[in-house]
Amino acid sequence: MDKLIITAAVTGGVTSRKEHPKLPITPEEIANDVYECWKAGASIAHIHAREADGTPSQREELYREIVARIRDRCDIIVNLTTTGWGQNGSDEDRWKPLVCRPEMASFTPGSMNRKDSVMLNAPDFVRKLAVKMKEHNVKPEIEIFDFGMIGQAVKLAAEGFLNEPLHYQFVLGVPGGIQATPKNLLHLTESIPAGSTWSVAAVGRGQLPMDLLGIMLGGHVRTGFEDNVFYRYRRLADSNAQLVERLVRYAVDLGRDVANPQEARNILRLG
């Protein structure tokens, strides 16, 4: 197995301070949490920006400040969102953060209903986004919320929009998407092209079980307040870093070494 890559998703676009009072919102708070996660063993930081009132934002200025603060403090791999979930901006707004030249960015190849909203990724937009990522030399983290999205990504690669080997992020447990079960995760890992890398993220109570299974199956894992704010039943996590520290301990106990950022870059073939 490759060494384990841990992604810290410290804020997200949905979690609020009603759910956790320590949710990082300002650029300084987000950068501080990322730094603490890096010290704990994370090698990738998945970033969503927020306005001062907590609403999700794709404002270029916010991302520039967040990325600059992170890069001043550590060498963690910066992975910026392009989902635009919960926002009403244009297509161009969604890829604005790419000007910060992150090494990775999320890339969702299809659309999905979530409760009473739609995560819309029309085919034309997806192709434009893939072109923008190539222009900025950004590796897509292909987010899979639905089994059919794997086929969409494979088709885009065949058309030349995505460069292989592909890196998949299986996102489980989101209402309207794939349920967080071992059977579903196994099916996902068996459905991607040979030579691909993959990571698993699961929301709520599914986070820890799916992360543990991901460690044992040889994949990579994501944790953080974007997906889950609890450390155990009815007990809030003290911090994003605490969630990372737990995965590091479990990985060591299971005989899986944890990758530092440079080792993660080699595994994912960044740059």
Secondary structure, DSSP 8 states (H G I E B T S, - for coil): ---B-EEEE-S-SS--TTT-TT---SHHHHHHHHHHHHHHT--EEEE-EE-TTS-EE--HHHHHHHHHHHHHH---EEEE----TT----HHHHHGGGGG--SEEEE--S-EEETTEEE---HHHHHHHHHHHHHTT-EEEEEESSTHHHHHHHHHHHTTSS-SS-EEEEEES-TTS----HHHHHHHHTTS-TT-EEEEEE-GGGHHHHHHHHHHHT-EEEESTTT--EEETTEE-S-HHHHHHHHHHHHHHTT--B--HHHHHHHHT--
